């Protein structure tokens, strides 16, 4: 058997060891903030990203109409489901 250990004294010793280790550790910055002003508009032209090509204006319009039609059909479908 081991000798009985005073738990409070052991906890105080552990806390003191942690405080000592933290005090000895060098304080390194963990973040950097750059407050220099950014340009509102840059000279670089927009470039299409890799992957799917951007949609044309007509495709965007058709997509909006299809989405609106799908949303408009929800009340009709819900009412029909309640009736049946």
Phi and psi restraints in degrees (range 20) as a CNS / XPLOR table:
assign (resid 1 and name C) (resid 2 and name N)
       (resid 2 and name CA) (resid 2 and name C) 1.0 -96.1 20.0 2
assign (resid 2 and name N) (resid 2 and name CA)
       (resid 2 and name C) (resid 3 and name N) 1.0 162.7 20.0 2
assign (resid 2 and name C) (resid 3 and name N)
       (resid 3 and name CA) (resid 3 and name C) 1.0 -69.5 20.0 2
assign (resid 3 and name N) (resid 3 and name CA)
       (resid 3 and name C) (resid 4 and name N) 1.0 145.5 20.0 2
assign (resid 3 and name C) (resid 4 and name N)
       (resid 4 and name CA) (resid 4 and name C) 1.0 -62.0 20.0 2
assign (resid 4 and name N) (resid 4 and name CA)
       (resid 4 and name C) (resid 5 and name N) 1.0 141.0 20.0 2
assign (resid 4 and name C) (resid 5 and name N)
       (resid 5 and name CA) (resid 5 and name C) 1.0 -109.9 20.0 2
assign (resid 5 and name N) (resid 5 and name CA)
       (resid 5 and name C) (resid 6 and name N) 1.0 131.5 20.0 2
assign (resid 5 and name C) (resid 6 and name N)
       (resid 6 and name CA) (resid 6 and name C) 1.0 -73.2 20.0 2
assign (resid 6 and name N) (resid 6 and name CA)
       (resid 6 and name C) (resid 7 and name N) 1.0 112.3 20.0 2
assign (resid 6 and name C) (resid 7 and name N)
       (resid 7 and name CA) (resid 7 and name C) 1.0 -64.2 20.0 2
assign (resid 7 and name N) (resid 7 and name CA)
       (resid 7 and name C) (resid 8 and name N) 1.0 -36.2 20.0 2
assign (resid 7 and name C) (resid 8 and name N)
       (resid 8 and name CA) (resid 8 and name C) 1.0 -67.5 20.0 2
assign (resid 8 and name N) (resid 8 and name CA)
       (resid 8 and name C) (resid 9 and name N) 1.0 -41.4 20.0 2
assign (resid 8 and name C) (resid 9 and name N)
       (resid 9 and name CA) (resid 9 and name C) 1.0 -66.1 20.0 2
assign (resid 9 and name N) (resid 9 and name CA)
       (resid 9 and name C) (resid 10 and name N) 1.0 -38.8 20.0 2
assign (resid 9 and name C) (resid 10 and name N)
       (resid 10 and name CA) (resid 10 and name C) 1.0 -65.3 20.0 2
assign (resid 10 and name N) (resid 10 and name CA)
       (resid 10 and name C) (resid 11 and name N) 1.0 -40.6 20.0 2
assign (resid 10 and name C) (resid 11 and name N)
       (resid 11 and name CA) (resid 11 and name C) 1.0 -66.0 20.0 2
assign (resid 11 and name N) (resid 11 and name CA)
       (resid 11 and name C) (resid 12 and name N) 1.0 -41.1 20.0 2
assign (resid 11 and name C) (resid 12 and name N)
       (resid 12 and name CA) (resid 12 and name C) 1.0 -63.4 20.0 2
assign (resid 12 and name N) (resid 12 and name CA)
       (resid 12 and name C) (resid 13 and name N) 1.0 -40.7 20.0 2
assign (resid 12 and name C) (resid 13 and name N)
       (resid 13 and name CA) (resid 13 and name C) 1.0 -64.2 20.0 2
assign (resid 13 and name N) (resid 13 and name CA)
       (resid 13 and name C) (resid 14 and name N) 1.0 -41.4 20.0 2
assign (resid 13 and name C) (resid 14 and name N)
       (resid 14 and name CA) (resid 14 and name C) 1.0 -65.1 20.0 2
assign (resid 14 and name N) (resid 14 and name CA)
       (resid 14 and name C) (resid 15 and name N) 1.0 -44.1 20.0 2
assign (resid 14 and name C) (resid 15 and name N)
       (resid 15 and name CA) (resid 15 and name C) 1.0 -62.5 20.0 2
assign (resid 15 and name N) (resid 15 and name CA)
       (resid 15 and name C) (resid 16 and name N) 1.0 -39.8 20.0 2
assign (resid 15 and name C) (resid 16 and name N)
       (resid 16 and name CA) (resid 16 and name C) 1.0 -65.8 20.0 2
assign (resid 16 and name N) (resid 16 and name CA)
       (resid 16 and name C) (resid 17 and name N) 1.0 -39.1 20.0 2
assign (resid 16 and name C) (resid 17 and name N)
       (resid 17 and name CA) (resid 17 and name C) 1.0 -65.4 20.0 2
assign (resid 17 and name N) (resid 17 and name CA)
       (resid 17 and name C) (resid 18 and name N) 1.0 -39.7 20.0 2
assign (resid 17 and name C) (resid 18 and name N)
       (resid 18 and name CA) (resid 18 and name C) 1.0 -66.0 20.0 2
assign (resid 18 and name N) (resid 18 and name CA)
       (resid 18 and name C) (resid 19 and name N) 1.0 -45.3 20.0 2
assign (resid 18 and name C) (resid 19 and name N)
       (resid 19 and name CA) (resid 19 and name C) 1.0 -60.0 20.0 2
assign (resid 19 and name N) (resid 19 and name CA)
       (resid 19 and name C) (resid 20 and name N) 1.0 -41.4 20.0 2
assign (resid 19 and name C) (resid 20 and name N)
       (resid 20 and name CA) (resid 20 and name C) 1.0 -64.9 20.0 2
assign (resid 20 and name N) (resid 20 and name CA)
       (resid 20 and name C) (resid 21 and name N) 1.0 -41.4 20.0 2
assign (resid 20 and name C) (resid 21 and name N)
       (resid 21 and name CA) (resid 21 and name C) 1.0 -66.2 20.0 2
assign (resid 21 and name N) (resid 21 and name CA)
       (resid 21 and name C) (resid 22 and name N) 1.0 -40.2 20.0 2
assign (resid 21 and name C) (resid 22 and name N)
       (resid 22 and name CA) (resid 22 and name C) 1.0 -68.5 20.0 2
assign (resid 22 and name N) (resid 22 and name CA)
       (resid 22 and name C) (resid 23 and name N) 1.0 -36.2 20.0 2
assign (resid 22 and name C) (resid 23 and name N)
       (resid 23 and name CA) (resid 23 and name C) 1.0 -69.1 20.0 2
assign (resid 23 and name N) (resid 23 and name CA)
       (resid 23 and name C) (resid 24 and name N) 1.0 -32.4 20.0 2
assign (resid 23 and name C) (resid 24 and name N)
       (resid 24 and name CA) (resid 24 and name C) 1.0 -80.1 20.0 2
assign (resid 24 and name N) (resid 24 and name CA)
       (resid 24 and name C) (resid 25 and name N) 1.0 -20.8 20.0 2
assign (resid 24 and name C) (resid 25 and name N)
       (resid 25 and name CA) (resid 25 and name C) 1.0 -70.2 20.0 2
assign (resid 25 and name N) (resid 25 and name CA)
       (resid 25 and name C) (resid 26 and name N) 1.0 137.6 20.0 2
assign (resid 25 and name C) (resid 26 and name N)
       (resid 26 and name CA) (resid 26 and name C) 1.0 -68.3 20.0 2
assign (resid 26 and name N) (resid 26 and name CA)
       (resid 26 and name C) (resid 27 and name N) 1.0 140.8 20.0 2
assign (resid 26 and name C) (resid 27 and name N)
       (resid 27 and name CA) (resid 27 and name C) 1.0 -84.6 20.0 2
assign (resid 27 and name N) (resid 27 and name CA)
       (resid 27 and name C) (resid 28 and name N) 1.0 107.8 20.0 2
assign (resid 27 and name C) (resid 28 and name N)
       (resid 28 and name CA) (resid 28 and name C) 1.0 -104.1 20.0 2
assign (resid 28 and name N) (resid 28 and name CA)
       (resid 28 and name C) (resid 29 and name N) 1.0 142.1 20.0 2
assign (resid 28 and name C) (resid 29 and name N)
       (resid 29 and name CA) (resid 29 and name C) 1.0 -66.2 20.0 2
assign (resid 29 and name N) (resid 29 and name CA)
       (resid 29 and name C) (resid 30 and name N) 1.0 140.6 20.0 2
assign (resid 29 and name C) (resid 30 and name N)
       (resid 30 and name CA) (resid 30 and name C) 1.0 -109.5 20.0 2
assign (resid 30 and name N) (resid 30 and name CA)
       (resid 30 and name C) (resid 31 and name N) 1.0 -1.5 20.0 2
assign (resid 30 and name C) (resid 31 and name N)
       (resid 31 and name CA) (resid 31 and name C) 1.0 -150.9 20.0 2
assign (resid 31 and name N) (resid 31 and name CA)
       (resid 31 and name C) (resid 32 and name N) 1.0 159.0 20.0 2
assign (resid 31 and name C) (resid 32 and name N)
       (resid 32 and name CA) (resid 32 and name C) 1.0 -138.0 20.0 2
assign (resid 32 and name N) (resid 32 and name CA)
       (resid 32 and name C) (resid 33 and name N) 1.0 131.9 20.0 2
assign (resid 32 and name C) (resid 33 and name N)
       (resid 33 and name CA) (resid 33 and name C) 1.0 -117.7 20.0 2
assign (resid 33 and name N) (resid 33 and name CA)
       (resid 33 and name C) (resid 34 and name N) 1.0 125.6 20.0 2
assign (resid 33 and name C) (resid 34 and name N)
       (resid 34 and name CA) (resid 34 and name C) 1.0 -105.6 20.0 2
assign (resid 34 and name N) (resid 34 and name CA)
       (resid 34 and name C) (resid 35 and name N) 1.0 109.3 20.0 2
assign (resid 34 and name C) (resid 35 and name N)
       (resid 35 and name CA) (resid 35 and name C) 1.0 -95.3 20.0 2
assign (resid 35 and name N) (resid 35 and name CA)
       (resid 35 and name C) (resid 36 and name N) 1.0 12.7 20.0 2
assign (resid 35 and name C) (resid 36 and name N)
       (resid 36 and name CA) (resid 36 and name C) 1.0 -67.4 20.0 2
assign (resid 36 and name N) (resid 36 and name CA)
       (resid 36 and name C) (resid 37 and name N) 1.0 141.6 20.0 2
assign (resid 36 and name C) (resid 37 and name N)
       (resid 37 and name CA) (resid 37 and name C) 1.0 -66.7 20.0 2
assign (resid 37 and name N) (resid 37 and name CA)
       (resid 37 and name C) (resid 38 and name N) 1.0 142.2 20.0 2
assign (resid 37 and name C) (resid 38 and name N)
       (resid 38 and name CA) (resid 38 and name C) 1.0 -101.5 20.0 2
assign (resid 38 and name N) (resid 38 and name CA)
       (resid 38 and name C) (resid 39 and name N) 1.0 147.5 20.0 2
assign (resid 38 and name C) (resid 39 and name N)
       (resid 39 and name CA) (resid 39 and name C) 1.0 -69.5 20.0 2
assign (resid 39 and name N) (resid 39 and name CA)
       (resid 39 and name C) (resid 40 and name N) 1.0 142.6 20.0 2
assign (resid 39 and name C) (resid 40 and name N)
       (resid 40 and name CA) (resid 40 and name C) 1.0 -70.9 20.0 2
assign (resid 40 and name N) (resid 40 and name CA)
       (resid 40 and name C) (resid 41 and name N) 1.0 -40.3 20.0 2
assign (resid 40 and name C) (resid 41 and name N)
       (resid 41 and name CA) (resid 41 and name C) 1.0 -133.4 20.0 2
assign (resid 41 and name N) (resid 41 and name CA)
       (resid 41 and name C) (resid 42 and name N) 1.0 127.6 20.0 2
assign (resid 41 and name C) (resid 42 and name N)
       (resid 42 and name CA) (resid 42 and name C) 1.0 -96.6 20.0 2
assign (resid 42 and name N) (resid 42 and name CA)
       (resid 42 and name C) (resid 43 and name N) 1.0 168.1 20.0 2
assign (resid 42 and name C) (resid 43 and name N)
       (resid 43 and name CA) (resid 43 and name C) 1.0 -82.7 20.0 2
assign (resid 43 and name N) (resid 43 and name CA)
       (resid 43 and name C) (resid 44 and name N) 1.0 -6.5 20.0 2
assign (resid 43 and name C) (resid 44 and name N)
       (resid 44 and name CA) (resid 44 and name C) 1.0 -77.8 20.0 2
assign (resid 44 and name N) (resid 44 and name CA)
       (resid 44 and name C) (resid 45 and name N) 1.0 127.2 20.0 2
assign (resid 44 and name C) (resid 45 and name N)
       (resid 45 and name CA) (resid 45 and name C) 1.0 -73.7 20.0 2
assign (resid 45 and name N) (resid 45 and name CA)
       (resid 45 and name C) (resid 46 and name N) 1.0 156.6 20.0 2
assign (resid 45 and name C) (resid 46 and name N)
       (resid 46 and name CA) (resid 46 and name C) 1.0 -66.2 20.0 2
assign (resid 46 and name N) (resid 46 and name CA)
       (resid 46 and name C) (resid 47 and name N) 1.0 146.4 20.0 2
assign (resid 46 and name C) (resid 47 and name N)
       (resid 47 and name CA) (resid 47 and name C) 1.0 -130.0 20.0 2
assign (resid 47 and name N) (resid 47 and name CA)
       (resid 47 and name C) (resid 48 and name N) 1.0 135.6 20.0 2
assign (resid 47 and name C) (resid 48 and name N)
       (resid 48 and name CA) (resid 48 and name C) 1.0 -65.2 20.0 2
assign (resid 48 and name N) (resid 48 and name CA)
       (resid 48 and name C) (resid 49 and name N) 1.0 136.4 20.0 2
assign (resid 48 and name C) (resid 49 and name N)
       (resid 49 and name CA) (resid 49 and name C) 1.0 -82.7 20.0 2
assign (resid 49 and name N) (resid 49 and name CA)
       (resid 49 and name C) (resid 50 and name N) 1.0 156.2 20.0 2
assign (resid 49 and name C) (resid 50 and name N)
       (resid 50 and name CA) (resid 50 and name C) 1.0 -65.8 20.0 2
assign (resid 50 and name N) (resid 50 and name CA)
       (resid 50 and name C) (resid 51 and name N) 1.0 153.8 20.0 2
assign (resid 50 and name C) (resid 51 and name N)
       (resid 51 and name CA) (resid 51 and name C) 1.0 113.1 20.0 2
assign (resid 51 and name N) (resid 51 and name CA)
       (resid 51 and name C) (resid 52 and name N) 1.0 -141.3 20.0 2
assign (resid 51 and name C) (resid 52 and name N)
       (resid 52 and name CA) (resid 52 and name C) 1.0 -67.7 20.0 2
assign (resid 52 and name N) (resid 52 and name CA)
       (resid 52 and name C) (resid 53 and name N) 1.0 137.7 20.0 2
assign (resid 52 and name C) (resid 53 and name N)
       (resid 53 and name CA) (resid 53 and name C) 1.0 -70.0 20.0 2
assign (resid 53 and name N) (resid 53 and name CA)
       (resid 53 and name C) (resid 54 and name N) 1.0 156.1 20.0 2
assign (resid 53 and name C) (resid 54 and name N)
       (resid 54 and name CA) (resid 54 and name C) 1.0 -65.1 20.0 2
assign (resid 54 and name N) (resid 54 and name CA)
       (resid 54 and name C) (resid 55 and name N) 1.0 151.1 20.0 2
assign (resid 54 and name C) (resid 55 and name N)
       (resid 55 and name CA) (resid 55 and name C) 1.0 -78.5 20.0 2
assign (resid 55 and name N) (resid 55 and name CA)
       (resid 55 and name C) (resid 56 and name N) 1.0 147.3 20.0 2
assign (resid 55 and name C) (resid 56 and name N)
       (resid 56 and name CA) (resid 56 and name C) 1.0 -75.0 20.0 2
assign (resid 56 and name N) (resid 56 and name CA)
       (resid 56 and name C) (resid 57 and name N) 1.0 168.2 20.0 2
assign (resid 56 and name C) (resid 57 and name N)
       (resid 57 and name CA) (resid 57 and name C) 1.0 -63.5 20.0 2
assign (resid 57 and name N) (resid 57 and name CA)
       (resid 57 and name C) (resid 58 and name N) 1.0 -39.3 20.0 2
assign (resid 57 and name C) (resid 58 and name N)
       (resid 58 and name CA) (resid 58 and name C) 1.0 -63.6 20.0 2
assign (resid 58 and name N) (resid 58 and name CA)
       (resid 58 and name C) (resid 59 and name N) 1.0 -43.1 20.0 2
assign (resid 58 and name C) (resid 59 and name N)
       (resid 59 and name CA) (resid 59 and name C) 1.0 -63.9 20.0 2
assign (resid 59 and name N) (resid 59 and name CA)
       (resid 59 and name C) (resid 60 and name N) 1.0 -37.1 20.0 2
assign (resid 59 and name C) (resid 60 and name N)
       (resid 60 and name CA) (resid 60 and name C) 1.0 -64.6 20.0 2
assign (resid 60 and name N) (resid 60 and name CA)
       (resid 60 and name C) (resid 61 and name N) 1.0 -42.8 20.0 2
assign (resid 60 and name C) (resid 61 and name N)
       (resid 61 and name CA) (resid 61 and name C) 1.0 -63.7 20.0 2
assign (resid 61 and name N) (resid 61 and name CA)
       (resid 61 and name C) (resid 62 and name N) 1.0 -45.4 20.0 2
assign (resid 61 and name C) (resid 62 and name N)
       (resid 62 and name CA) (resid 62 and name C) 1.0 -63.1 20.0 2
assign (resid 62 and name N) (resid 62 and name CA)
       (resid 62 and name C) (resid 63 and name N) 1.0 -39.5 20.0 2
assign (resid 62 and name C) (resid 63 and name N)
       (resid 63 and name CA) (resid 63 and name C) 1.0 -61.6 20.0 2
assign (resid 63 and name N) (resid 63 and name CA)
       (resid 63 and name C) (resid 64 and name N) 1.0 -41.5 20.0 2
assign (resid 63 and name C) (resid 64 and name N)
       (resid 64 and name CA) (resid 64 and name C) 1.0 -63.8 20.0 2
assign (resid 64 and name N) (resid 64 and name CA)
       (resid 64 and name C) (resid 65 and name N) 1.0 -40.8 20.0 2
assign (resid 64 and name C) (resid 65 and name N)
       (resid 65 and name CA) (resid 65 and name C) 1.0 -64.8 20.0 2
assign (resid 65 and name N) (resid 65 and name CA)
       (resid 65 and name C) (resid 66 and name N) 1.0 -43.5 20.0 2
assign (resid 65 and name C) (resid 66 and name N)
       (resid 66 and name CA) (resid 66 and name C) 1.0 -64.0 20.0 2
assign (resid 66 and name N) (resid 66 and name CA)
       (resid 66 and name C) (resid 67 and name N) 1.0 -40.1 20.0 2
assign (resid 66 and name C) (resid 67 and name N)
       (resid 67 and name CA) (resid 67 and name C) 1.0 -64.6 20.0 2
assign (resid 67 and name N) (resid 67 and name CA)
       (resid 67 and name C) (resid 68 and name N) 1.0 -43.3 20.0 2
assign (resid 67 and name C) (resid 68 and name N)
       (resid 68 and name CA) (resid 68 and name C) 1.0 -63.9 20.0 2
assign (resid 68 and name N) (resid 68 and name CA)
       (resid 68 and name C) (resid 69 and name N) 1.0 -39.5 20.0 2
assign (resid 68 and name C) (resid 69 and name N)
       (resid 69 and name CA) (resid 69 and name C) 1.0 -64.8 20.0 2
assign (resid 69 and name N) (resid 69 and name CA)
       (resid 69 and name C) (resid 70 and name N) 1.0 -38.5 20.0 2
assign (resid 69 and name C) (resid 70 and name N)
       (resid 70 and name CA) (resid 70 and name C) 1.0 -65.6 20.0 2
assign (resid 70 and name N) (resid 70 and name CA)
       (resid 70 and name C) (resid 71 and name N) 1.0 -41.0 20.0 2
assign (resid 70 and name C) (resid 71 and name N)
       (resid 71 and name CA) (resid 71 and name C) 1.0 -68.2 20.0 2
assign (resid 71 and name N) (resid 71 and name CA)
       (resid 71 and name C) (resid 72 and name N) 1.0 -37.8 20.0 2
assign (resid 71 and name C) (resid 72 and name N)
       (resid 72 and name CA) (resid 72 and name C) 1.0 -68.1 20.0 2
assign (resid 72 and name N) (resid 72 and name CA)
       (resid 72 and name C) (resid 73 and name N) 1.0 -26.1 20.0 2
assign (resid 72 and name C) (resid 73 and name N)
       (resid 73 and name CA) (resid 73 and name C) 1.0 -80.1 20.0 2
assign (resid 73 and name N) (resid 73 and name CA)
       (resid 73 and name C) (resid 74 and name N) 1.0 -13.8 20.0 2
assign (resid 73 and name C) (resid 74 and name N)
       (resid 74 and name CA) (resid 74 and name C) 1.0 -62.2 20.0 2
assign (resid 74 and name N) (resid 74 and name CA)
       (resid 74 and name C) (resid 75 and name N) 1.0 -47.4 20.0 2
assign (resid 74 and name C) (resid 75 and name N)
       (resid 75 and name CA) (resid 75 and name C) 1.0 -62.0 20.0 2
assign (resid 75 and name N) (resid 75 and name CA)
       (resid 75 and name C) (resid 76 and name N) 1.0 -38.0 20.0 2
assign (resid 75 and name C) (resid 76 and name N)
       (resid 76 and name CA) (resid 76 and name C) 1.0 -64.9 20.0 2
assign (resid 76 and name N) (resid 76 and name CA)
       (resid 76 and name C) (resid 77 and name N) 1.0 -46.5 20.0 2
assign (resid 76 and name C) (resid 77 and name N)
       (resid 77 and name CA) (resid 77 and name C) 1.0 -64.6 20.0 2
assign (resid 77 and name N) (resid 77 and name CA)
       (resid 77 and name C) (resid 78 and name N) 1.0 -39.8 20.0 2
assign (resid 77 and name C) (resid 78 and name N)
       (resid 78 and name CA) (resid 78 and name C) 1.0 -65.7 20.0 2
assign (resid 78 and name N) (resid 78 and name CA)
       (resid 78 and name C) (resid 79 and name N) 1.0 -41.1 20.0 2
assign (resid 78 and name C) (resid 79 and name N)
       (resid 79 and name CA) (resid 79 and name C) 1.0 -64.4 20.0 2
assign (resid 79 and name N) (resid 79 and name CA)
       (resid 79 and name C) (resid 80 and name N) 1.0 -42.6 20.0 2
assign (resid 79 and name C) (resid 80 and name N)
       (resid 80 and name CA) (resid 80 and name C) 1.0 -63.4 20.0 2
assign (resid 80 and name N) (resid 80 and name CA)
       (resid 80 and name C) (resid 81 and name N) 1.0 -39.0 20.0 2
assign (resid 80 and name C) (resid 81 and name N)
       (resid 81 and name CA) (resid 81 and name C) 1.0 -66.3 20.0 2
assign (resid 81 and name N) (resid 81 and name CA)
       (resid 81 and name C) (resid 82 and name N) 1.0 -36.5 20.0 2
assign (resid 81 and name C) (resid 82 and name N)
       (resid 82 and name CA) (resid 82 and name C) 1.0 -69.8 20.0 2
assign (resid 82 and name N) (resid 82 and name CA)
       (resid 82 and name C) (resid 83 and name N) 1.0 -36.1 20.0 2
assign (resid 82 and name C) (resid 83 and name N)
       (resid 83 and name CA) (resid 83 and name C) 1.0 -69.5 20.0 2
assign (resid 83 and name N) (resid 83 and name CA)
       (resid 83 and name C) (resid 84 and name N) 1.0 -41.3 20.0 2
